[in-house]
Amino acid sequence: QVRLVESGGGLVQPGGSLRLSCAASGFPFSAYYMSWVRQAPAKGPEWVSSINNGGDSAAYADSVKGRFTISRDNAKNMLYLEMNSLKPEDTARYYCSTGGESISLESEATWGQGTQVTVSS
């Protein structure tokens, strides 16, 4: 069965950086587009970023463009999100998801358990 395990979240000051990781198993990872999504406590889910199966094309939400970088290592079945210049508005639980932008928030997608990111001074 599909398994996605996120890690790397934590408490960071505004302007700081974090690197999130997602370990994937149970499916042919290298054949799938992948995404990161996030959800704040009182808000609905928000798509953050996607990467194609080959790892040579990526897309970002306007709110994170220029600050976040998505990447993957298909040999290790790993997905990453490098987050720089973090803002309090980035505070949310972050999930990795199967599928690209159009799939990540839909019922066809599989999410991991998430990792909490809190940006506060």
C-alpha positions in Angstrom: 0.0 0.0 0.0 1.0 3.6 -0.6 2.9 5.1 2.3 4.2 8.7 2.6 6.1 9.8 5.7 6.9 13.5 6.2 9.6 14.9 8.5 11.6 18.0 9.1 9.0 20.4 10.5 9.5 22.4 13.6 9.5 25.9 15.1 11.5 28.6 13.2 11.8 32.3 13.4 10.6 34.6 10.6 13.2 34.7 7.9 14.5 31.3 8.8 14.7 28.1 6.8 13.5 24.5 7.0 13.9 21.4 4.8 11.0 19.0 4.7 11.4 15.4 3.6 8.9 12.8 2.4 9.8 9.1 2.3 7.7 7.2 -0.2 7.0 3.5 -0.5 4.5 1.0 -1.8 4.2 2.4 -5.3 6.4 3.2 -8.4 7.6 6.6 -7.1 9.6 7.5 -10.1 6.5 7.2 -12.3 4.4 9.7 -10.3 4.1 13.5 -10.2 4.3 14.6 -6.6 3.1 17.6 -4.6 3.3 19.4 -1.3 0.1 20.8 0.2 -0.5 22.5 3.5 -3.4 23.3 5.9 -3.6 25.9 8.7 -5.8 25.0 11.7 -8.8 27.2 10.7 -8.4 27.0 6.9 -8.9 24.6 4.1 -6.0 22.8 2.3 -3.8 24.8 0.1 -1.6 23.5 -2.8 2.0 24.6 -2.4 4.2 23.0 -5.1 4.4 20.1 -7.6 7.2 18.4 -9.4 7.0 16.1 -12.4 8.1 12.5 -12.4 11.5 13.2 -13.8 12.2 16.0 -11.4 13.0 18.5 -14.2 9.9 20.6 -14.0 8.2 22.3 -11.0 5.3 24.6 -10.2 4.7 26.8 -7.2 1.8 28.7 -5.6 2.2 32.5 -5.8 2.5 32.7 -2.1 5.7 30.7 -2.0 7.3 31.4 -5.4 10.9 32.5 -5.1 11.2 31.2 -1.5 10.5 27.5 -1.7 12.1 24.8 -3.8 10.7 21.4 -4.5 13.0 18.5 -5.5 13.1 14.7 -5.6 15.6 11.9 -5.5 14.0 9.0 -7.4 16.8 6.6 -6.5 15.9 7.0 -2.9 12.1 7.5 -3.2 12.4 10.8 -1.5 10.6 14.1 -2.0 11.9 17.4 -0.5 10.7 21.0 0.1 13.4 23.6 0.9 11.7 26.6 2.5 13.6 29.9 2.9 12.6 33.3 4.1 9.8 31.8 6.1 6.9 34.0 7.1 4.3 33.6 9.9 1.7 33.0 7.1 3.6 29.8 6.2 2.5 28.3 9.5 0.6 25.1 8.7 0.8 21.3 8.7 2.6 20.3 5.5 1.8 17.1 3.6 3.3 15.3 0.7 0.8 14.0 -1.9 0.8 11.8 -4.9 -0.2 13.7 -8.1 0.5 17.1 -9.5 -1.3 20.4 -9.0 -4.7 19.3 -10.4 -4.8 16.1 -8.4 -3.2 16.8 -5.0 -6.3 18.2 -3.3 -8.7 15.7 -4.9 -9.9 12.3 -3.6 -7.6 10.5 -6.0 -4.5 11.7 -4.1 -2.9 10.0 -1.2 -1.5 12.2 1.6 1.0 11.4 4.3 0.5 12.1 8.0 2.0 15.6 7.7 4.6 17.5 9.6 4.0 20.8 11.5 5.8 24.0 10.5 5.4 26.9 12.9 6.9 30.3 12.0 7.0 32.6 15.0 9.3 35.0 16.9 
